[in-house]
């Protein structure tokens, strides 16, 4: 039976535990250094604690060590991987191929999406050199994924939810080129979330002071079954910097969606246990810039959020009446006291305020400025929903069958969980026969079933005794406690991480030449590519090469398409190419359009 994995992000130990409780089959989390989100590092002690918690449920923990390394950092990265192997981490997510030149411990390696995994040839190469999984580029369509799956056997992972980088992952050098902060080193300054003005070669303004490179967030929750059929076995949620309410809500939402699909298709999840939550998840109620399906079905619709890079949340309705200190909104969604709302004013700037009071249809905000009739109101903070999330009971329980039998002078208490893991406690039978047989058996079963705050729930209980004995409740409870503790210990002992030792080979890389976009920053990466037949290697951008006039971003997103200037959309030629975008500080970039491949490149203008 094919197993499908729901993979959740974790900023820290608390988020990781919540993700697993909400149904994640695996969690990815950064080590203390070298994660692509430098602000999300974690101590070895916290990671070890998360690993032990996860392995109770057969859930896995993957560690992100997916930045580029300088030569002097390689030994530290090597020691870090050794330590992670020793505490039973399930895999390491990497970008820098220099690591494969080292004598790594036998731990699975996953090729980060930062490795620019877009073609069957590249994915096949990564499979052949030893990667157990390849995390595909977000820009791929279903047809491209099917093509890759047909030509490879490696496990494929794909992002299904969260923030979108406008550039192909691993191929963005804008932040580094303009300020020295490299996304490939975990320090992106997010220039794509800034305002730009778009002009043509004659300085005609096409779009002024807009967030032209800021994309909506990804939501592929309606395409999970299609992705399974295309060959994806791990569904990844973005968000290692997101708060715990996002983790609870989004992970629970995808768990519910996936469970229905798995049940209907004879598939199973890759971990054990059952997630129990006391709220109804809703992805519109946590951070989002509006949602997009990106390029999953080929050419995307309008996927940018050019008015704002901030969360707008859920649309509430249009203002239909304004008074001095209140307004009313059309629609059926009810606002509550302390909700946060936002709207675009007459200058299309995002404004926000808090709701102080709601009386019938009248809404009294903290600030009325900018609210007019026909203004669309969005709720970007649902106070009641966040309160429910915070106070909700979230558990993950493992099914167990309980047995009590008698052998010679002992009572045999047995627990067997859903994975077949067994624990047994033998209790010397020195008890008196019960005067009321029915009541004694009823008490015994009732107390035996009290798994309460443990990680288990009883599927069944079977009591097979020759006689009914009077066993004090205290004795039953202590025996049950010992039995469950032993079962937990047996489960941890039974979990064995996958052992994969990478053997070096000379399988040829698809290209003979690598420019700076090959991201070769250290001598180990250079040796790796030379061993695989690359003859010409330009150092990575982060080595200090001059980026003036070079491509600092390649994106599937196209401003022509977004602004209805694509020649496939209109024959009007009101503007003259080349086009340029200007940053707030007057930094100028030239746009180059590859219409045959529906791609756009951004170069620093000399």
C-alpha positions in Angstrom: 0.0 0.0 0.0 1.4 3.4 -1.0 2.2 5.7 1.9 1.6 9.4 1.7 3.3 12.0 3.9 2.0 15.3 5.3 5.1 17.4 6.0 4.9 20.4 8.3 7.3 23.2 9.2 8.4 23.9 12.7 10.0 27.1 14.0 10.9 25.5 17.3 10.1 22.5 19.6 6.7 23.8 20.6 5.6 24.2 17.0 7.0 20.8 16.1 5.1 19.0 18.8 1.9 20.9 17.8 2.4 19.9 14.2 2.7 16.2 15.1 -0.3 16.4 17.4 -2.3 17.9 14.6 -1.5 15.0 12.3 1.8 15.8 10.5 3.5 12.6 9.4 6.8 14.4 9.4 8.3 17.8 10.4 11.2 19.8 9.0 13.1 22.0 11.4 16.4 23.9 11.3 19.5 23.0 13.3 21.4 25.7 15.2 23.0 26.9 12.0 22.8 26.6 8.2 19.0 26.6 7.7 17.6 28.7 4.8 15.8 30.7 7.5 18.6 32.0 9.7 16.1 33.2 12.3 14.7 29.7 13.0 17.7 27.9 14.5 17.2 25.2 17.2 19.4 23.6 19.8 20.5 20.0 19.6 18.6 19.3 22.9 15.3 20.6 21.5 15.7 18.6 18.3 16.5 15.4 20.2 13.4 16.0 22.3 11.2 16.5 19.2 12.7 13.4 17.6 11.7 11.2 20.6 8.2 12.7 20.6 7.8 12.1 16.9 9.1 8.6 16.8 6.4 7.4 19.2 4.0 7.9 16.3 6.4 6.7 13.6 6.5 10.4 12.5 9.8 11.6 11.1 12.0 14.6 11.7 14.0 16.1 8.9 16.7 18.7 9.5 17.3 21.6 7.2 21.0 22.3 6.5 20.3 23.8 3.2 22.5 26.8 2.8 25.7 27.2 0.7 28.9 26.8 2.7 32.2 28.5 2.7 35.2 26.3 2.9 35.8 27.0 6.6 32.2 26.1 7.4 32.3 22.6 5.9 33.9 20.9 9.0 31.3 22.5 11.3 28.5 21.3 9.0 30.0 17.8 9.0 30.1 17.6 12.8 26.5 18.9 12.9 25.4 16.1 10.7 27.3 13.5 12.8 25.5 14.7 15.9 22.1 14.6 14.2 22.7 11.1 13.0 23.6 10.1 16.6 20.2 11.4 17.9 18.3 9.5 15.2 17.3 12.4 12.9 15.5 10.8 9.9 17.0 12.9 7.0 19.1 16.0 6.2 17.8 18.5 3.7 20.7 19.9 1.7 21.4 22.3 -1.1 25.3 22.4 -1.2 26.6 19.4 -3.2 30.0 19.8 -1.5 28.6 17.7 1.4 28.5 14.6 -0.8 32.3 14.8 -1.0 32.5 14.1 2.7 32.4 10.7 4.5 28.9 11.4 5.9 27.2 9.0 8.4 24.5 6.7 6.8 21.6 9.1 7.0 19.3 9.9 4.1 19.8 13.1 2.2 17.0 15.1 0.6 17.8 17.5 -2.2 16.4 20.9 -1.2 14.1 22.8 -3.5 17.0 25.4 -3.4 18.9 22.9 -5.6 16.7 24.1 -8.5 15.0 20.7 -9.3 13.0 21.5 -12.4 13.8 18.8 -15.0 13.8 15.0 -15.3 17.5 15.1 -16.1 18.4 17.0 -12.9 16.2 14.9 -10.7 17.6 11.7 -12.3 21.1 12.9 -11.6 20.3 13.6 -7.9 18.8 10.1 -7.6 21.8 8.5 -9.1 24.3 10.3 -6.8 22.5 9.1 -3.7 19.6 11.4 -2.7 16.6 9.5 -1.3 14.2 12.4 -2.0 14.0 15.4 -4.3 12.0 18.4 -3.3 10.7 19.8 -6.6 10.5 23.4 -7.7 7.2 25.1 -6.8 6.8 26.3 -10.4 6.2 22.8 -11.9 2.9 21.9 -13.5 1.2 18.6 -13.0 2.4 17.5 -16.5 6.0 18.3 -15.6 5.7 16.4 -12.4 4.3 13.4 -14.2 7.2 13.6 -16.7 9.7 13.6 -13.9 8.0 10.7 -12.1 7.9 8.6 -15.3 11.7 9.0 -15.7 12.8 8.5 -12.1 12.3 6.3 -9.1 13.2 8.7 -6.4 10.7 9.9 -3.7 9.2 13.3 -4.8 8.2 16.1 -2.4 6.2 19.2 -3.4 5.0 22.3 -1.7 1.2 22.6 -1.4 0.7 25.6 1.0 2.3 28.8 2.2 4.4 31.8 1.0 5.8 31.9 -2.5 9.2 33.2 -3.5 8.8 35.0 -6.8 12.1 33.5 -8.1 13.0 29.9 -8.7 14.3 28.7 -5.3 18.1 28.8 -5.2 18.3 31.1 -8.2 17.6 34.5 -6.5 20.6 36.8 -6.1 18.8 40.1 -5.8 19.1 40.4 -2.0 22.8 39.6 -2.1 23.5 41.8 -5.1 22.0 44.9 -3.6 22.8 44.5 0.1 25.1 41.5 0.7 22.4 39.4 2.3 22.1 36.1 0.5 19.0 33.9 0.3 21.2 31.0 -0.4 22.9 31.7 3.0 19.7 32.0 4.9 19.7 35.8 5.1 17.3 37.0 2.4 16.2 40.7 2.9 13.0 40.0 0.8 13.4 42.7 -1.9 10.5 41.0 -3.7 8.2 42.4 -1.0 9.1 46.0 -1.7 7.5 48.7 -3.9 8.6 49.2 -7.5 7.6 51.4 -10.4 7.5 49.8 -13.9 8.4 51.9 -16.9 9.2 51.3 -20.5 12.3 52.3 -22.5 10.8 55.8 -23.1 10.2 56.3 -19.4 6.4 55.9 -19.7 5.0 54.8 -16.4 3.2 51.4 -16.7 2.6 50.8 -13.0 3.7 53.1 -10.1 4.7 52.3 -6.6 3.2 48.8 -6.4 4.5 45.6 -4.9 5.1 44.2 -8.4 7.1 41.2 -7.3 5.1 40.1 -4.3 3.1 37.0 -4.9 0.0 35.6 -3.2 0.3 32.5 -1.1 0.1 29.0 -2.3 -3.0 26.8 -1.7 -3.2 23.5 -3.5 -5.6 21.8 -1.1 -8.1 21.1 -4.0 -5.4 19.3 -6.0 -4.0 16.8 -3.5 -5.4 13.7 -5.3 -4.1 15.0 -8.7 -0.7 15.4 -7.1 -0.8 11.9 -5.7 -1.7 10.5 -9.2 1.2 12.6 -10.7 3.7 10.9 -8.4 4.0 13.1 -5.3 4.3 11.2 -2.0 5.2 14.1 0.4 3.0 17.2 0.7 5.0 20.1 2.2 3.6 23.1 4.1 5.7 26.2 4.1 6.1 28.3 7.2 9.2 27.8 9.5 8.8 31.4 10.7 5.0 31.2 11.2 3.4 31.3 14.6 1.8 28.3 16.3 -1.8 29.2 15.4 -0.8 28.9 11.7 0.7 25.5 12.4 -2.3 24.2 14.2 -4.8 25.5 11.7 -3.1 24.6 8.4 -1.7 21.2 9.4 -5.1 20.2 10.8 -6.8 21.4 7.6 -4.5 19.4 5.3 -4.7 16.3 7.6 -8.5 16.2 7.2 -8.3 16.8 3.5 -5.7 14.0 3.0 -7.4 11.5 5.2 -10.5 11.6 3.0 -8.5 11.1 -0.1 -6.4 8.2 1.4 -9.5 6.4 2.6 -11.1 6.7 -0.8 -8.1 5.4 -2.7 -6.8 2.6 -0.6 -3.8 4.5 0.6 -2.4 5.1 4.0 -0.5 7.8 5.8 3.2 7.3 6.7 2.8 7.6 10.4 0.6 6.2 13.1 -1.9 7.4 15.6 -5.0 9.5 15.3 -5.2 13.3 15.6 -8.0 14.7 17.7 -8.8 18.4 17.6 -11.6 20.4 19.1 -11.9 23.1 16.3 -12.8 23.4 12.7 -9.7 24.4 10.7 -10.0 27.2 8.1 -7.0 28.4 6.0 -8.6 31.8 5.4 -8.3 32.6 9.1 -4.5 32.6 9.4 -1.8 34.5 7.6 -2.4 34.8 3.8 -1.9 37.3 1.1 -4.8 35.8 -0.9 -4.4 32.3 -2.4 -3.0 31.1 -5.7 -2.7 27.7 -7.4 0.5 29.0 -9.0 1.5 27.1 -12.2 0.1 23.7 -11.3 -2.2 23.7 -14.3 0.2 25.5 -16.6 -0.2 29.2 -17.2 -1.2 30.9 -14.0 -3.9 33.5 -13.5 -3.2 36.7 -11.6 -0.9 35.4 -8.9 0.6 38.6 -7.5 -0.5 40.6 -4.6 0.7 44.0 -6.0 -1.3 46.2 -3.6 0.3 44.8 -0.4 2.8 42.2 0.7 0.9 41.8 4.0 -1.8 39.4 5.1 -5.3 40.5 4.1 -7.1 37.4 5.5 -10.7 36.7 4.5 -13.0 39.0 2.6 -16.0 40.1 4.8 -18.0 42.2 2.4 -18.6 45.7 1.1 -19.4 48.7 3.2 -23.0 49.7 2.6 -23.5 52.4 5.2 -21.3 54.8 7.1 -22.0 57.0 10.1 -19.7 59.2 12.2 -18.2 56.4 14.3 -19.6 53.2 12.8 -20.4 51.4 9.5 -22.2 48.3 8.3 -21.2 45.6 5.8 -23.1 43.6 3.3 -22.7 39.8 3.5 -23.3 37.1 6.1 -19.9 37.0 7.9 -20.2 38.3 11.5 -17.5 40.5 12.9 -16.7 40.4 16.6 -15.2 42.6 19.3 -11.3 42.7 19.1 -11.3 41.5 15.4 -8.6 43.0 13.2 -9.9 44.4 9.9 -8.1 45.9 6.9 -9.1 47.6 3.7 -7.6 49.5 0.7 -8.2 53.2 0.9 -8.8 55.6 -2.1 -5.0 55.6 -2.8 -5.0 51.7 -2.8 -2.9 51.7 0.4 -3.7 49.0 2.9 -5.1 50.4 6.2 -6.1 48.5 9.3 -7.9 48.9 12.6 -9.5 47.0 15.5 -13.2 46.5 16.1 -14.1 48.0 19.5 -17.8 47.0 19.5 -20.5 45.4 17.4 -24.2 46.3 17.9 -26.5 44.5 15.5 -25.3 45.4 12.0 -23.3 48.4 13.3 -19.6 48.0 13.6 -17.6 50.5 15.7 -13.9 50.4 14.8 -11.1 52.1 16.7 -10.4 54.3 13.7 -12.9 55.3 10.9 -10.3 57.1 8.7 -10.5 55.8 5.1 -13.7 53.7 5.5 -16.2 54.8 2.9 -19.2 53.3 1.2 -18.3 50.4 -1.3 -15.0 49.8 0.5 -14.2 46.1 0.7 -13.5 45.0 4.3 -11.2 42.0 5.1 -10.7 40.4 8.4 -7.0 39.6 9.0 -7.3 38.8 12.7 -10.3 36.7 13.9 -10.1 37.1 17.6 -12.6 34.4 18.4 -11.0 31.8 16.1 -7.5 32.5 17.6 -9.0 32.2 21.1 -10.4 28.8 20.1 -7.1 27.7 18.7 -5.2 28.8 21.8 -7.6 26.9 24.1 -8.3 24.0 21.9 -7.6 20.5 23.0 -5.2 18.8 20.6 -4.2 15.2 21.0 -2.7 12.4 19.0 -3.6 9.0 20.2 -2.3 5.5 19.3 -4.8 2.7 19.1 -4.1 -0.2 21.5 -5.8 -3.6 22.2 -5.7 -4.7 25.9 -5.7 -8.2 27.2 -5.9 -9.8 30.6 -5.4 -13.5 31.1 -4.3 -15.9 33.8 -1.3 -18.3 33.7 -0.5 -20.5 36.7 -0.2 -18.1 39.7 0.1 -14.9 37.6 -2.3 -12.4 36.0 -1.0 -11.4 32.5 -1.6 -7.8 31.4 -0.9 -7.2 27.7 -1.1 -4.2 25.5 -0.6 -4.5 21.7 -0.7 -1.2 19.7 -1.7 -0.6 16.1 1.8 -1.3 14.9 2.0 -4.6 16.6 4.3 -3.4 19.4 3.7 -5.5 22.5 4.2 -4.8 26.2 3.5 -7.3 29.0 3.3 -7.1 32.8 3.0 -10.2 35.0 1.3 -9.6 38.3 1.5 -12.3 41.0 -2.0 -13.5 41.8 -2.4 -13.3 45.5 -5.9 -11.9 45.4 -9.0 -13.3 47.0 -11.9 -14.5 44.9 -14.5 -11.8 44.4 -17.8 -12.2 46.2 -19.6 -10.3 43.4 -18.1 -11.7 40.2 -20.0 -9.3 37.8 -19.0 -6.2 39.7 -15.4 -7.3 40.0 -15.0 -7.8 36.3 -16.8 -4.6 35.6 -14.4 -2.7 37.8 -11.4 -4.4 36.3 -12.5 -3.6 32.8 -13.4 0.0 33.7 -10.0 0.7 35.3 -8.0 -1.1 32.7 -9.6 1.1 30.0 -8.6 4.4 31.7 -5.8 5.5 29.4 -6.7 9.1 30.1 -3.8 11.5 29.5 -1.5 8.8 28.0 -0.7 8.7 24.2 -3.0 5.8 23.7 -6.7 4.9 23.4 -8.3 1.5 23.7 -9.7 -0.2 20.6 -10.8 -3.2 22.6 -10.3 -5.0 25.9 -10.4 -8.7 26.3 -10.5 -10.3 29.8 -10.1 -14.1 30.0 -9.8 -15.2 33.6 -10.6 -18.6 35.2 -12.1 -16.8 38.2 -13.1 -13.3 39.2 -10.8 -11.8 41.8 -11.1 -8.8 44.0 -8.2 -6.6 42.9 -7.9 -3.2 44.6 -8.4 -0.2 42.2 -5.0 1.2 43.2 -3.3 -2.1 42.2 -5.1 -2.1 38.8 -4.2 1.5 38.1 -0.5 1.0 39.0 -0.3 -2.1 36.8 -1.9 -0.3 33.9 0.5 2.7 34.3 3.5 0.3 34.2 2.1 -1.5 31.2 1.6 1.7 29.2 5.1 3.0 30.3 6.6 -0.2 29.1 4.7 0.0 25.8 6.1 3.5 25.2 9.6 2.2 25.8 9.1 -0.7 23.5 7.8 1.7 20.8 10.9 3.9 21.0 13.2 0.8 20.9 11.4 -0.6 17.9 11.8 2.6 15.8 14.8 2.3 13.5 15.7 5.2 11.3 16.6 4.4 7.7 20.3 3.6 7.1 21.6 5.0 3.8 25.3 5.1 3.0 26.1 7.2 0.0 28.7 5.7 -2.3 30.5 8.1 -4.6 30.2 7.5 -8.3 30.8 9.4 -11.6 27.3 9.6 -13.0 27.4 12.5 -15.5 25.9 15.8 -14.6 23.4 17.0 -17.3 25.7 20.0 -18.3 29.4 20.4 -18.9 29.4 24.0 -17.8 28.1 25.8 -14.7 27.9 29.5 -14.3 27.4 31.4 -11.0 23.8 30.0 -10.8 25.3 26.6 -10.1 25.9 27.9 -6.6 29.4 26.5 -6.2 30.8 28.3 -3.2 33.4 25.9 -1.8 36.2 23.6 -3.1 34.2 20.5 -2.1 31.3 21.4 -4.3 33.8 22.2 -7.1 35.3 18.7 -6.7 31.9 17.1 -6.7 30.9 18.6 -10.0 34.3 17.9 -11.6 33.9 14.3 -10.6 30.6 14.2 -12.4 32.0 15.6 -15.6 31.5 19.3 -15.4 34.4 21.0 -17.1 33.8 24.7 -16.6 32.7 26.1 -13.2 32.1 29.7 -12.3 32.1 30.6 -8.6 28.8 31.3 -6.9 27.5 34.9 -6.6 28.3 34.8 -2.9 32.0 34.4 -3.7 32.1 38.1 -4.4 31.8 38.2 -8.2 30.6 41.4 -9.8 26.8 41.1 -10.3 26.4 44.3 -12.3 24.6 43.5 -15.5 24.0 39.9 -14.4 20.7 38.1 -14.0 19.7 38.4 -10.3 16.3 36.6 -10.6 14.6 34.2 -12.9 10.9 33.7 -12.4 8.0 31.9 -14.0 5.9 34.9 -12.9 5.7 37.5 -15.7 4.8 41.1 -15.2 3.5 41.4 -18.7 1.0 38.7 -18.0 0.0 40.1 -14.6 -0.6 43.6 -16.1 -2.4 42.3 -19.3 0.5 43.3 -21.6 1.3 39.8 -22.7 1.2 39.5 -26.6 -0.9 36.4 -26.1 -3.5 38.6 -24.3 -3.4 41.8 -26.3 -2.1 43.1 -29.6 -1.8 46.7 -28.2 1.8 48.0 -28.1 1.3 51.0 -26.0 4.7 50.6 -24.4 8.2 50.1 -25.8 10.6 47.4 -24.6 12.8 47.0 -22.8 11.0 47.4 -19.5 12.6 48.5 -16.3 11.6 48.5 -12.6 12.8 51.1 -10.1 13.2 50.5 -6.4 12.2 53.1 -3.8 15.9 54.0 -3.6 16.1 54.4 -7.4 18.0 51.1 -8.0 17.1 50.2 -11.6 16.6 46.7 -13.0 16.0 45.6 -16.6 13.4 43.0 -17.4 14.0 40.4 -20.0 11.1 38.2 -21.2 11.5 34.7 -22.5 8.1 34.3 -24.0 8.8 30.9 -25.5 9.3 29.5 -22.0 7.0 32.0 -20.2 9.8 33.2 -18.0 11.0 36.6 -16.9 14.6 37.6 -15.9 15.6 40.6 -13.8 19.1 42.1 -14.2 20.7 45.0 -12.4 20.9 47.8 -14.9 24.3 49.2 -15.5 
